[in-house]
Amino acid sequence: MHLRWLCSILSAGLMTSLEGSSSRAETLDLIIRAFIPSKHATDPNYIFNISENGRSVSVLKSPSPFDFVICYLTDQRGFSTDRDASSRITSKASISLFEGPARLTAGTGETGTTHAVKCSNGVAVCTDKAGIDNLKWGPLSEPGSAVRLLIDGAGANPCIALAAVVPSIQYKGEFRIDTSAGKLTFDGHVSQFPSIEAFVIYDKGQPLVLFQEPAIGTAMNIGSMRPIKKEVALPIFDGVWKSTDASGRFMLHIKGDDYTLTETSVGRSLTRRGTFTRSTSGLTLSRDNDLEALQVLGFSPEIVSQIQTRSPQPSTLTLKRSGTGLTASWAGIVVIKDMKGRFQELKQPGQGPVKSYLFAKARS
């Protein structure tokens, strides 16, 4: 018995063990910031180059009508996912997920150094930083399977004495994390000028761009706001997962929206690959009830024939994150037999009982 069990595991090509409930929390880092680009997307003459201390730098003229000989250095870049890229204002937050209630473990605001120079020769006339008092996170709330976090950020030009002349750069809105569907949404408003970008880093992985909005108009448009609503899929389901039922029926390899499902029944295995559909219910995959699947499930040839004449619909598995694991609902076909074990009735997926499964992270 033990030898048969070991051989079945080895034949699947993967030795696994399940991670215990002591798995660490997973971290989501949010970064939103505004920066002056080195090139204007629609007006190539608005941002231009001058020489400053022997180097060529991109600048734009002061938006203040009182500073007609003054220029401001841009952030000398385009869109970037470098956490430390130069920006006018930056807000960063870290959220702890899947270890009890979601927690805001860090929420900071940063401002970049503003450089005002003479347009004619690049000589510095002001070097300063704006304050960070108006870069605010929170509160964080967790209604149901959603985690919500507000951001309200603003920063003024510290080299312009009359703040009323040039308004503050702003971004404000709500980040919403849907832990059922694995999606992050931003819904809010940002200044038309300058460029605004936001990206996320899930569990120390690669940055995922949420949005990159180029500057609209000129610095005179700083006070005008534009609506932004964007979303990105989060890799909260990525990994190798094994169902915790006694037979270990399902093994799942998940990467983004792609999956490999291995289903074991009565000593046989069936492997299928496909793409999930995402919804507020979670991630859902379909597995056809074709001849191969029916044979793996152990139905006799007579019953297989009866099922096939009734056009069996695909079975579905819907997954949700729950703590450090997954909860799943399996809607499969149900075959009803008479007292002699002969075929009597077929219930299509969803017509019969839905089975619940738990999945734990497997490690190689």
N, C-alpha and C positions, 0 to 999 in steps of 0.2 A: 504493500500500500504506500509506504513512505517512498520507495524507489519510484513507483509510478508517478507520484506527485512531483518528485524532483525532476524526473525526465520531462514532464509536461512543461515545467517552468523553463528548463534549458532549451526545449524545442521552440519556445517563443522567442529565444534569442536575447533574453534580458533577465538578469537576476535582480530582484528588487526587494526592498524592505520598506515598510510604511513609516513615515515620520510621525513621531509622537505629538501629543497635544502641546508639548513645550516649544513648538516652533516659534521663532521670533516673529514680531510684528513686521509688516511690510510698509515701506515709506514711499509717499508720493511728494515730490518736490515740485512746486509751482513757481514759475518766474514770469513776470510781466514787466515790460519796460518800454520807455520812449527814448528814441535817439534821433539825432540829426544826421541824415545819410550823407555820404560823400558825393552822391549824384542824385539829382532830382528825377523822378520817374517820368514826368511829363514836361518839365521845363528845364532843359539842359543849361540854360544861361543863368538860372536863378542861383545856383551854387557854382562857384568858380574857384580857381586856384591862384594863390599868391605865394611869395617866398617869405618864409619865417625862419630866421636863424639859419639860413642856408639850405633849408629843405622846402619842398613844395607841399603845401597843405590846402585842403579845401575849406572854403569859408562862405558865409552868406552875410549880406549887409544887415546892420542892426534894424530891427523893426521899430525902434523908437524914432520918431521924427526929430528928436533933439540930438541924435547921434549919427548924423549923416556921413561922418568920416570913419565910423567905427564898423568893424566886421567881427563876426564870431566864428571861431573854429567849429567845424562839424565834429562828429564823433569818428570821422575818418574811416568809415566802414559801411557795409551794407548789412543785410539781415544775417544773423548769426545765432547759433545755439551754444556759443562759448559762455559759460556762466559769468565770466569776468569781463565780457566785452564792454567797452566804453558806452555809457548811456547818460541821458540827462536825469532821468529818475528810474529807479528799479525797485520792485517789490518782490520779495522771496518768502515763500512759506513752505513748511514741511508738515505733513499730516501722517500720523500713525494709523494704519488700518489693520483690521482683522485680528486684533488682540484686545477684545473688549470693545467698548465704545471708541469711535474715532476721536483722535486727540490732535489738536494743533500744538506741535512740539516746538515750532519756531515760526516767527513772523517778523520780518525785518524790512526796513526801508533804507535805500541808499541813494545818494546823489553824486553825479560826476562833477569834475572840476570844469567850471566855465572859463573860457579864455576869450577875452575881448582884446582885439588888436587894432592898430591903425591899418586901414585897407591899403594904404599906399606902400607901406614898408614892412608890415608885420610886427611892428614894435608893440609889446604888451602894454595895455593900459588898465587892465583889470584881470585878476585871477582869483576866483572865489568859488565857494560851494553853497548851494541852497540848503536850507534846513530840511530835516526829515520829519518834522512834527505832523505834516499833512499826508504822510504815507502810512495808512492805517489798515490793518487786517481785522476781520472778525465782525460779529461773532461767528463761531462755527456751530452748526446744528446738524442733527441726524434724524430727520423724519423718515421712518421706514427704512428702505434700502438706499436712500439718497443721503449723501453728505454734502452740506451746503456751507460755503465760506464766502463772506463778502470782502471786497477790496474797494478802498476809496483812496486814491492816490492823486496828489497834486504837488507841483513844484514850480516856483517862480524863478525868473532870471535874477541872480544875486547882483549882477552888474548894472541893472537898470533900477535907479532909485525910486522912480514913480511906478509902483506895481500896477496902477490903474491904466498905464499906457499900454502895457503888454500883459495880458492875462497869464495865468499859470497853465502849464501843460497838465492835462488830467486824464485819468482812466478810472472808471468805477463800474462795478457790476457784481455778478455772482458767479463763482465757480461751483458747478454741481457735479458730483461724482455719483454715478449710478452703478452701484456694486452688483446689481442683478445683471445688467446688460454689459458691464465693463466699459462704460463710456464716461468721458469728461466733457462737460459743456461749459462755455463761457457765454453769458448773456449780459450785455451792458453797453456802455457808451465810452468812446475815447475821443481825444482831440483830433481834429482833421490834420493838424500839423503838430509835431513832426511824424516820423514813422513810428508805428507801435508793433510790438511783437510779443508773443507769449508761447512758452513751451513747457513741457513737463518731463520729469525724469522719474520713472517708476522703479523703485527698489534698486537704485544705483545702476540702472541699465542705460541704454542709449537715449538721448533726448528725442522727444516726440513733439513736432511742431503743432501747436494748437491754432495759431494764426500769425500771419505776417502781412500787415497792412501798410502800404506805402504812404508817404506824406501826400496830402491833398493841398493844392494851392501854395501859399507862402506862410511865413511866420505870422502874418496878419490873420490867419485862420486858426491860430492856437485856441482862441476862445470858442470856436464853433465845434460842436460835438457831432459824431457820427455813430450810428448804432452798429454793434458787432454781436453776432450770434454764431458761434463756431463750436464744433465738437471733434473729438478724436477718440479712437478706440484705445483702451488701456489693456496692457497684457496681464491682467490680473488672473487669467485662467491658464496662462502659459505653464507648461511643465508636463510631467508624467504623473498620471493619477490612476489609482486602483480602487475599485469598489471594495468596501469593507465587509460585504456579506460573506458567509462561511465558504461559499464556492469561489469567491473572487471572480465573479462573472465577467466584469468589464475591466479593460485596461485602456486608458486614453492617453495619447500623445497630442498635446495642443500647442500650436504656434500661431498666434494671431487668430485669424478666422479659419485656419486649416486644422484638420484633425486626422488622426489615425485611430480607429476603434478596433480593438481586438475583443471578441466575445467568445467565451468558452462555455460549452455545454456538453454534458455526458462524454467528457474526454476529447471532444473535438473543438477546433478553434476556427473562427471566421474573422478575417481582417478586412475592413473597409476604410477608404479614405474619402474625404469630402470637405465641404465648406459649411460652417455654421451659418445660421441666420440669427441676428441679434434683435431682441425686443425687450420691452419692460419685464417680460416674463423670464428672461435669461438668454442663454445660448441654446439653440435647438439644432440637433442633427437628425437626419433621417437614415434609416437602414432598410433597404428593400427586402421584402419577404419573397425572394426569388427561390429557385430550386436549390441552390447551394445553401442558402440560409435555412431553409426548411429541413434539409438533410442534416445540417449541423445541430439543429434543435432536437433532432432525434425522432422526428415523425416517421411512421412507417410509410412505405411506398404508396399503399392504398390511401392513407390519409393525406399525404402530399398531393396526390392526384385530385382528391376532393377539394383541398384548399385552393389549388391552382385554378380549378374551374370557376371559383368564386372571386377571382381577381383580387387577391389580398393586397391591401394598401400598405405603404411603408410604416414600420414602427418608428417612434420618435423618442429621443432622450433629451430632456430639457434640464440644463444645469444652472445653478446659482452658487455664488460664493457664500459660505457660511463659516465665519471664523477662519481658521486655517485650512478648512476643507471645502468640499462641495456637497451640496444637496442636489439630488437628481430625481426626476419623475420619468418613469419608463411606461410608455403606452404601446403595448404590443398586441399581436393577435391572440385570441383565446379560442381554443378548439374544445367544443363540448362533445363528449362521447356518451354513448348509451351504456347500459349495464354490461354489455359484452365487449366494450372497448371499441365499438365501431363509430365512425364519424356520424355526428348528428347535426352540429351547427357551428358556424364560424362567426365569431364576433370580431369586427374590424378594430384596429387600434383606436382607442378612445371610447369604444362602445362597452368595453369590459372594464375591470378594475385597473387603476393606474398604480404601479408599484413604485415604492420609494427606495432610493439607495443613498448611501453616503459614500463619498470618495475621500481618500486621504492621499496626500502627496507621496509619491514613491521616489526613492532615491536609488540610483544605480549601485 
